[in-house]
């Protein structure tokens, strides 16, 4: 698969004055964009896919995925705090994690 749609920006819109080379490049980019979007969508579970906004360009779709799953510092801090809570076992034996 060619990854032009992810690596390169979309070519300029075609006009009547566009050359054959420009038309070919635009068609190649469009095909690459469709294929990249299809591969990324098919690789996701339906649950994850529903949480990502619909995009018409592969680059925008990757950015949407990044924004969806970007962890904030607060979440990481809360997770570390949760790990520091002392563990308790049965029979009143407790184990504490030192700070």
N, C-alpha and C positions, 0 to 999 in steps of 0.2 A: 504494500500500500504506500502511496506517495503522501507525505505529510505537508504538502504545500499550504494547505488551509490553516495549519497550526503555526508553521514557521514564518509564513509571509502574510502581509496585509492583503486585503481584497484588492484586486486590480481595479483600475478606474472603470466606470460604467462604459459599456459599449455604445458607440454612436454609428451613424451611417458612414462616417469618415474613418472608422477604425480599420486598421490593417488586418490582414489575415493572421499575422503573428500575434497581434493583440487579441483577436477573437479566439485563437487556439489557446493562448495562455489563460484567458478568462474561462473558457470551457473546462480546461484542465483543473483550474482552481475550484470551480463549482463542483466538479465531480469529486475532487479530493475533500471538499468541505462536507458534501453529503455523506461520503463514505466514513469520514472521521466521526461525524455526529451519530451515524448508525452504529458504528462499532462501540462508541462510548455508551450510548443508551442501552445497547444489548448486553453490555458487560455488567450493568447495574441490576440489582434486584428491583422488582416493581415498587417496593416500598421506598427505596432510596430515590428512584427515578421520579416518583411523584413529588418529592420534596425539592426538586431542582426546577427552577423556572424554565420554560420552553424558550430556546434560543434558535436563531436561524444561522448562526455562524459558530464554527467549532471553537474559535478563540474565546468568544463570549460564553460559551457553554463551560469551558474550563475555568473561566473566572467565576462563574456562578457556583460551580462545584467548590472552588477554593473558598469563597465567601461563606458557603453553607457549612463547611466543615472546619473553618478556622477556629482554633481554640483561643479563648481569651485568657489573660493572665489570672483573672479572678477564678475561673474554673480550675486552673492548675493549682492555685493557692488553696482553694477549698478541698481539692483532692488530697493535697499534702497534709492539710489539717486533719482530715478524716483518717489518714493513715497513722497519725500520732495519738489517736484516742487509745487509751489503755485497753488491752484485750483481757477479757474475763473468762475463766473456765469454771466448770462445775466444782462443787465442794469448796467454795469460797477461796479458791486459790486464784490469785490474780497476777497477771504479768503486765508490767508497765514498760513502755518504751521510753527511755530517757530522752529529754529534749535535746 
